């Protein structure tokens, strides 16, 4: 377990100082265990920064964009829309004295001397010159990455892309309702989105930054901590982009990817899965061919909080035959025909009795209802 003093010492060792402004991308679980939990990490950062410093956490939540793409209107509640950037970012968002920016796409929460200015909306372009990323650059801020890859953290690269210009992103407007306290208003923000077939891929640029001495690294507990100055990141990245305009992205064959995803769905859909059993094992086996998985089995009867792991439920066949011996409901044609954890029965019953065990949608006679 990492102690509070070890956190403070580690952050100072890497170069974080009193009075710094720092944007922290983070994975709390990467530490492997911290005495006092996520709050201890936040307290350690604030202790190092002191009263003159400012802690900035990304509190991004992209539901505004998702809602807009789906319905034509997004929604963002400054006080209620949660951060999707990890447990520590959500804790900072809710802390007394923290200020969150009313940017519905790339909001941040800040604590400290510069919090008010950093969170003030002065640019409706999320990567614009007066966005929070431009302000971090102007103020000589630092960027810390706790236990994450460059690809999983470095939003600042998108600011550089916009400032320097690139041909694989284009501006898109996202409109919707923003709620701040009891007030609501309509607003529109612009974001540079990727062209079709383009995927963010900045890990190689991270290695270039390391090679150029921009990134300082240390280890606290099990977590690798990286710290860099925003201006240095900009200087080296913009220079390297001129040499290689493709440095921050990779091309994806979207047609091939969609075909592979469809095939995966075709492989997975026929498998009868419940919370236990051979169907779950078969599903994980197929998924593990696509992504690495660590599979752990827990014995039947094991207590997990207020729940006990049940016996496995496996099924080979199930059906209903009519009076002529024809299968009118057949598990082998669709595993949705049977409710998981049903018990086996083999007997003749009347239609009236059978109906007590059937679930239907009369208005959609060809549909098979899904129940759990």
N, C-alpha and C positions, 0 to 999 in steps of 0.2 A: 504493500500500500504506500502510495506517495503522500508525504506529509506536507503541510502548509509551508513549512520552512524550506523544504526541498523545491517546492514550486517557485517560491520567491527567489531562491538562489539560482535556479535554472533559468528563469526569465531574465534575471540580471546578467547572468553569464553570457547569454546569447546576444545581449546588447540593448535590451529594453531599459529605458532610463526614466527618471523622474521628469515630468513635464512633457513626455512624448505624447503624440497622438497616434493611436494604433488601431487599425482595422483587423479584427481577429476572426479568421475562418477556423472552425474547430470541430473536432470529434472528441467528445468527452470520454467515450469508451476506449479510445486509443491509449489512454494512460494505463489501463489495466486495473485500475482501482485507486481511489483517492480518499484519504481520511477527510471526512466532512462533505464528500460528494461534490457535485458541480459548483455549489456555492463557494467551496474552498478555492477552486481555481479562479473564480471571478474575484474573490477577495484578494487573492495573491496578485492578480493583474492590477487591481486598483491600488494596492499597497505600493507596488513598484512605481506606478505612474504618479502617485501623489495627488495633491489637490490641484496642481497646475497642469496635470495631464488629462487626457481624454480617451476613454475606452469606447470603441465603436464596434457594434456587432451587426452582421447582416441579418435582417429579419424578413428575407424574401419569402413571398408566397405567390405562386403564379396562377392562382385560381381566377384572378381578375382577367387574365389573358384567356384562360380556358373557358370562362363564362362568355367572354366576348366572342370567341371563335364559335361557340355553340349556339348562343342566343342573340348575339349582336349587342350585348350590354353586360359589362363586368360589374362587380360589386366588391368594395373594399371597406372594411370597418377598422379605422385606426386603432381602436381600443380592443377589438375582439378578434380580428383576423389573425390567426396564430402565425408564428414564424415556422418555416419548414426547414430551417438550417441547423437544427440540433437543439438539444436540451439547454445548453448554456445560453444560446441566443434568446430562447423563449424566457428564460429566467431574467436576463438583463432587461428584456422588453417590459416585464412586469415589476421591475424594481422601483421603489420610491425614488423620484428624482430623474429617472430615465426619460428621455424624450425620443419619440419615434417620428420619423418623417412620413408625411402623408403622400408618399409615392406608392401607388398601388401595385407596382411590379417589383421595384428594387428598393424597398424601404430599409432603413437602418435604425437601430436604437443606440443612443449615445448617452454616456455618463461622464460628466466632467466639465472643465472650463469652456471647451469649444462646442459643447453639445448643441446648444441653441442654434449657432450659425451653421453647423454641419447638417442639421436636420431641416433647416428652412428650405422650402421649395423655391428655387430660383430658376429652374430649367425644367420644362416639361418633356425634354428629351432625356431619357434615363441615362444615356452615356454622353450627354452634352457637356460643353465647356464649364457650365456652372452647376453641373450635377454634383452629387456628393463625391464622385470619383475625381472630378476636376478640383473640388475643394481640398480633397486629401492631397492631391498633387501640389496645389498652391501652398498649402501649409507645411509641406515637407514631412508628411505623415509616414508612418511605417506600416507594413503589412505583415501580420503573423499568421502562419498556417500551422495548426496543431493536428498532427496525425492524419492529414489528408494529402492526396496527390495534388499536383498543380492543376490537373484536369478537373479535379473535384472541388476546386476552391477559388482559383485566381480570376475572379470577375473583372479585376482591373485591366486584364488584357483586352476586354471588349471596349473599354474606354480608349485604349491606345488604337485599336482598330478604327474606331470612329474618328478620332482626331487625325490620324495619318491617312485614312481612306483605304478602302478595300473593295474589291469587286464581287465578293461572295456574300455580302450582306446588303439588305435594302431596308429603308425605313418603312415601318408599318404603324399605323395609329390604332390605339386601343382606347375605347371610350366606355364610360360607365358611371356608376354612382359611387361617390365616396362619402362615408359617414365619419364625422368627427364629433364625438360627444352626442349632443342632441340635434346637431345640424347635419343635413345631407345636401349634396350638390353634385351636379354633373360635371365631368371633367374628361379631358383627353390627354393621354401621354403617348409619346412616340418612342419606339424601340427599334434598333437595327436587328432584324431577324435574319437567320441563315437562309440562303437560297436552297432550293431542293437538292438533295444529294450531298449537302455539306454538313460535316460533323465537327464540333469543336474538338481540337486535339492539340493541347498546349504543353504536354509533358516534355516534349523535345525542347521547347523554348525554356522550360524550367531548368533543364540540364545546361543550356547555354548560359543562363544567368549564374548558375553555380560555377561554371568554368570561368566566368568573368569576375568572380569574387563578389557578386551582388548579394548572394544569399549566405547568411550565417546559419549554422545548424547545430543542434544539440539534442540530447535525449533526456527526457524526464519520465521516469517509470518505464513504460513500454512504448511511449509516444515520441516520434521524431518531431521536433519543433523547428520551424524555419522562420527566419526574420529577414526582411529586406526593406529598403527605402523605396517609396513609390517613385520618386524622381529617377533613381538609378534603374528601376525596372523599366520605366518609360524610355530612358535614354538608350539602353542596350536593345530593348525590344524593337523600337522604331528603327534603329540602325540595322538590325538583322532582318526586319521585314522588307527593307529596301533591297537587301541581297537576295532574299527568298520570300516572295509574296505569299507563298503557300505554307509558311512556317506554322501558322496557328490553326490550321484545319486539315482535315483529310476528306477525301471524296468517298461517298458511299453509293453503291449500286442499289438504288431504292427498289428497283423492280426485282432484283435477285433477293434482296432482304425480305420484301413482302411475300415472295413465293416461299422462302424458307420459313417465315412465320406461319403462313397458311398450312404448310406441311406439318409443322409442329402441332398446330391446333388439331389437325386431322389425326395425328398420332395420339394425342392426349384425350380427345373428346370421348372415344369409345370406352376408355378405361373406367370401370366402376370403382369410385373412390369414396371412402368414408373417412372418419378421423383415425382409423386404424386399418391394418390389413394389407394384403398383397397388392391391392390397387394403389395404395400410397407408395409402396416400395417400387412398383413398376413406374409410377409417375416420376418419382425422384430419379430413378435410373435414366429415364429419357431426358429429363431436364439437365442432369449432370453431364450429359454429352454436349450440352451447349454452354454451360457455365460451371465452374468448380463449386461443389457442394460438400460440406462436412455433415454426414448423416449420423444421427445418434438415435438409438432406440431406447425406449423407456418401458420397463416391465409393467404388465397388467397388475393392477392392485396398488401401484405407487400413488401416494398422496401428493397432489400438487395444489397448494393452497386449500380451497374448499372443494376440490374436485378429485376424483379417483380415476386413474387410467382404466378404462373398461377393457373387457375381453375383446380380442380381435373379431372382426366381422368380415367373413369372406363368403363369396357366392359364386356358384358355377352356372346355375340355370334357374329360371323361374318363368312361369307362364300360366295363362288361363285358357282352358279349352271350352268350346261350346258343346252342345249335345251331340254334334256330329264328329267330335274329336279334332276339330280344326283349332289351331292356336289363334286366338283373337287378340291376346296380349302376350307379347314375347320379349322377354328380357334380352335375348340375343340380338334383337333388332334395335333396341335402345335401352340402355341401363336406367333411363329415367322412369321406366315402367314400374320400378320397385322402390319403396321407401327404405333408406338405409336402416340397418338393424332390425329389419322385419324378421319374424321367426318363421321357420319352415312349416308348411301345412300341406297335406295331400288328402283331399276329400271332395266329394260332390256336395255342392250347396245350392240353394235357390238363388235366383237373381235378386230377390228382395234382401236376403242375408248378405249377398255379395256387395250390394250397393253401400252397405255400412263401412266397407273397407276400400271404397274407390274414391278417388279425387278427380273431378273433371271440370272442364270449362265449357259448359253447354253452348255458349256463344261461339266457341272455337272448337268444333268437334274433332279437328285433325291435330290439335295441339296436345302435347303431353305436359301436364303441369309439373313444375319442379318444387318439391317439398323436402324439408329436412326435419 
